[in-house]
Amino acid sequence: MNKNQTILEDRIIELENENIRLRTLIAKSETQSFNEQEALFDSLIQNIPFGFWAFDSNNICFIQNKVSKQILGDISGSSIELQRNSNKLIDSCLSKIIDVLDGKEIQYELKLINGNDKTIYYQNVLSAIKINNEIKGILVFNIDISDRKQFEHALQDSEKKFRKIYNNSTDAIVIHNYNGIIHDYNEEFRSITGWTHKDLLVKANFYNMCLPEHRNTIIKSIQAIKNDEQVFNIETEISDIVGLKIPVEIKSKIIQYGESVLVLSIVQNLSLRKRFEQKLLNTVVETEEKERNRLACDLHDEIGPLLSSMKMYLSLIKDTKDEEKTLHINSHVME
């Protein structure tokens, strides 16, 4: 009995030792796994391509990635309250804390000028860290959007320049769809048609402004344009808001306008040219009439006396029977 008891006790001790060994291995494995996960998490944090940092309820920064350190300096482990007076970005973020504590996720843009007088734009995102519905800290993202802002500003400048050229063009420009519904126009088009901005975009139809006998041709020709290299051209007339006919030349081509394919029509006002052509025609007719009158006067002044002289000589020839005198008169007539 004692021997069996001793064997049992030894077996129990072996099992306990094995249990301890297994627990140790599990603990080591869990520690290793935790360390690996922690290293992976830290690697993810450090490789975020924008500034990331967080602070706890005591305003102590407990995590900060390398991009954030480049932006703010190393504030990890320090009180961010002590940094706000010397750092406008931190001060700006802290000014939003009340809204974050109210449960809001805050996103806003901030313009700063660094020490090199370079303008930098940040998009800042603040979000609460909650554990069991209790706020334990705040996450902060500082995303440098300077390149995007520069592109947006360049695009806005380009748009302003385009609009200036567009609205100062001496030719009327109208952008419409294949059905004639107007999407945009320049000031010259509004000026020659006399329509208000509201009426042009709500009531007016470009095709309805065109000469009725040309309307179907214009519609069919524009709808037949297949690519942006084709241009439709016609000389016609359009009506202004009171029905006055305006001679114009229309050139149309398709364009990509935002997400839509629309028609760009350049409407050149020919009124001045037509008036000039009419004035030129009138001048030509008047000049020809003056020239005819001058020629008539010249003929009257030069040929009239000659014909009178010939008539007189012929009368003398008729009345005389003297042969010598007749020959003398004939010689004068021949001269």
Residue pairs with C-beta under 8 A, 6 or more apart in sequence:
45 52
45 63
45 65
46 65
46 66
47 65
48 65
48 67
49 67
50 67
50 141
50 142
50 143
50 144
51 65
51 67
51 68
51 70
51 71
51 72
51 140
51 141
51 142
51 143
51 144
52 63
52 64
52 65
52 67
52 68
52 139
52 140
52 141
52 142
53 61
53 63
53 64
53 65
53 68
53 72
53 75
53 76
53 140
53 142
54 61
54 62
54 63
54 64
54 129
54 137
54 138
54 139
54 140
55 61
55 62
55 80
55 137
55 138
55 140
56 62
56 136
56 137
57 135
57 136
57 137
58 79
59 79
59 80
59 81
60 77
60 78
60 79
60 80
61 75
61 76
61 77
61 78
61 79
61 80
62 76
62 77
62 137
63 76
64 72
64 74
64 75
64 76
68 142
69 75
69 76
71 89
71 142
71 144
72 83
72 87
72 89
72 90
72 142
73 87
75 83
75 90
80 90
80 94
81 94
83 90
84 90
84 91
84 94
85 91
88 112
89 110
89 112
89 122
89 124
89 142
92 110
92 124
93 124
93 126
93 140
93 142
96 106
96 108
96 124
96 126
97 126
97 138
99 106
100 106
100 126
100 127
100 128
100 138
101 128
101 135
103 128
105 125
105 126
105 127
105 128
106 124
106 125
106 126
106 127
107 123
107 124
107 125
108 123
108 124
109 121
109 122
109 123
109 124
109 145
110 121
110 122
110 123
110 124
111 119
111 120
111 121
112 119
112 120
112 121
112 122
113 119
113 120
114 120
119 146
120 144
120 146
121 144
121 145
121 146
121 148
121 149
122 142
122 143
122 144
122 145
123 142
123 143
123 145
124 140
124 141
124 142
124 143
125 140
125 141
125 143
126 138
126 139
126 140
126 141
127 138
127 139
128 135
128 137
128 138
128 139
129 135
129 136
129 137
129 138
129 139
130 136
166 173
166 186
167 186
167 187
167 188
168 187
169 186
169 188
170 188
171 188
171 266
171 267
171 268
171 269
172 185
172 186
172 188
172 189
172 191
172 192
172 193
172 248
172 266
172 267
172 268
172 269
173 185
173 186
173 188
173 189
173 264
173 265
173 266
173 267
174 182
174 184
174 185
174 186
174 189
174 206
174 264
174 265
174 267
175 182
175 183
175 184
175 185
175 255
175 257
175 262
175 263
175 264
175 265
176 182
176 183
176 206
176 262
176 263
176 265
177 183
177 260
177 262
177 263
178 222
178 223
178 263
179 205
179 207
180 205
180 206
180 207
180 208
180 219
181 205
181 206
182 200
182 201
182 204
182 205
182 206
183 201
183 257
183 260
183 262
184 257
185 200
188 269
189 200
189 267
190 196
190 197
190 200
192 240
192 246
192 267
192 269
193 200
193 204
193 209
193 238
193 240
193 241
194 240
194 241
194 242
195 203
195 204
195 240
195 241
199 241
206 265
207 215
207 218
207 219
208 215
209 238
209 239
210 218
210 236
210 237
210 238
210 250
211 236
211 237
211 238
211 245
214 234
214 236
214 237
217 234
218 232
218 234
218 236
218 250
221 232
221 234
221 252
222 232
222 252
222 263
222 265
224 232
225 231
225 232
225 252
225 253
225 254
225 263
227 254
228 253
228 254
228 255
228 256
230 253
230 254
231 251
231 252
231 253
232 250
232 251
232 252
232 253
233 249
233 250
233 251
233 252
234 249
234 250
235 247
235 248
235 249
235 250
235 270
236 247
236 248
236 249
236 250
237 245
237 246
237 247
237 248
238 245
238 246
238 248
238 267
239 245
239 246
240 246
246 269
246 271
247 269
247 270
247 271
247 273
247 274
248 267
248 268
248 269
248 270
249 267
249 268
249 270
250 265
250 266
250 267
250 268
251 265
251 266
251 268
252 263
252 264
252 265
252 266
253 263
253 264
254 261
254 262
254 263
254 264
255 261
255 262
255 263
255 264
310 333
313 329
313 332
313 333
314 333
316 325
316 329
317 326
317 329
317 330
320 326
320 329
